[in-house]
Amino acid sequence: MKKFNGKILFLDRSDINTDEIIPAKYLTEASKAALKPYCLEDLTLPGFSPKTDIAGKSVVVTRANFGCGSSREHAPWVLEVNGVNMVIAEGFARIFRQNMFNCGMMAVALPKEQIAEIFAEFSGVEAECATDMEKLTLTVSGGGKTKVYPFVINNFDLELVKAGGWVDYADRKY
């Protein structure tokens, strides 16, 4: 099972769509690795540079409706190939969220108030997140502060994540 821990990339906006995560013009690439340089290339946020801000981050914290737009596995793939294996948001587009689980990655939805607290307490400092998959908690720390947030995931999606994704799950079960 992948580790869902690491430094946080804060993307302070709702409705980040799959075209901003990976522009459609790159969907003809033959491998996940070929997608790597184009992650979040079309995302425009004040102070954000995809060329320098993604490296070394493995967790994204963002606002509502992350992954909206076209349904494509390429969006989780480009995050994964860049070392990001967990996104924490107020909510997700349904297909994007399921694609994350199908790829063995975590998509954690937290209430709007908790996301706002994470942004208020930890954006602007070097923050990290640690996930306890048994207790289903996230521990966010940075700037001398630490907060713990419980989360919910249904049993089937948790099994997909623990197996490493749908293909590995199916290989073990069928």
N, C-alpha and C positions, 0 to 999 in steps of 0.2 A: 504494500500500500504506500502511496505517495505520502510525503510529509506536507502538512498544511500549516507551515510556520514560515516566518521570515519578515523581511522589511516590507513596509506598506507604501504603495503608490496611491496617493489621494487624487481622485478625479471628481472634482466638485461640480457635478452637473447631472441632471436627470436626462433621460431619453437618449443616452449614448447608443447609437444604432450600429448594426453589424457592418454597414458601409464605412463607418468611422473606425471600427475595430480592425477591419481588413477591407480595403477598397475592392470593389468587384473586379476591377481590371487585373487583379492578381490571382483570381480564382482558377486560372488555367495552369498555374504552377503545378509541377508533377510531384512535389514532395512537401511535407510540412516544413522542413528546414528552409526551403526556398521562400517561404512566406515571411520568415523571421525579420528581415529589414523593414517590412511594411506595416508592422504592428502600430496601430493608432495613428498612422500617418496623416489621415484626414481629420483628426480630432483637433479642434481649435478651442483651447482654454488659455486664459491669461497666465503667463508664466510657465506653461507646459511645453516641453520639447520632447517628442518621442525618441529622438536620437540620443538624448542624454538621460532622461528621467526614468526610463523603464529598466535599464541595466541594474542588476542586483536586487530587484524587487520581486517578490513572489506572491504578494497579496495585493489586491486592488480593493479600495474602499470607495464607494460612489453613492450616488443618490438613487432615485426611483427609475424603474423600467429599463434597466440595463439590458442590452442585447436585443432591443426592438428592431423592427425592420425585416429584412429578408431572412428566411430560415436557411442557415448554412453551418455546417460543422467547421468550416474554415475559421470562424470567429473564435471558438474555444481552442482550436489547433494553434492559431497564431499566438494566443496568450501562452499556451503550454510551451511552445518552442522557444519563447522568450523567458521561460522560467516562472511564469505566473500560473499557479495551479489553484488559486482560490479567489473568488470575487465575493465581497460582502456589500450588500445593497439593501435599500428599502424594498425592492422587488425586482423581478426579472420578467422579460418576455418569456412566455411558457416554453417555447421551442428552444430558445437559447439555454434556459435553465436545464432542460432535459438533455440537451447536447453536452452540457458540462458534465452531468452525472454519467452519461453514456461514454464519455472520454476518461472517466475516473477522476474527475476534478470536482471541486466543491463550489457550490453556489449557495451562499448563506443569506437568507432574508432576515433582517432585523427590523423592528419597528422604527418608524421615522424619528421618534424622539431619541432612540439609542444611536442611530446613525448621526443625528445632529450632535449628540454628545461626543461621539468619537471624533467628528470633525473639529468641534470646539476645543476638546482637550488635547488632541494629538496631531492634527495637521499643522505644519509649520515646525515640527520637531522631528527628529529621526525616530520613527515609531516602528514597533514590531508587533506581530500577532503570533500567538501560539494557540494551537487547537488541540483540545482533548476530545478525541473521537469516542471515547467510552462515556465520559460525562456529558458530552455534547455542549461544550463551552468553548468560548473564545477568550483569550486573555490578551488585551491590548496594553502595551506599555511604551513609555517614552517620556522624556522630559521630567523624569522623577515620579511619574504617576503610573498606576496600574489599575485597570478596570477589567472585570470579568462579565461576560455576556453569555447567557444560555441561548441556544438555538434549537430549532426543530428541523428534523429531516425524517421522511417516512422510511420505514424499514427496507423497502425495496431499493430506493435510491441510495441508502446507506450501504447496502450490499453491493450495488454497482460500484460505488466509490471504493469500498474496501477491496473489491476484486481487481480494481485497476481499470474498470470500464466494462461496457456491454460485451465486447468480444471475449475478454477473459472470463467474465461471469458466465457466458454461454458455454465456453469451453469446459468450465468446471461443473456446470449443472446438467449439460445435455451431452 
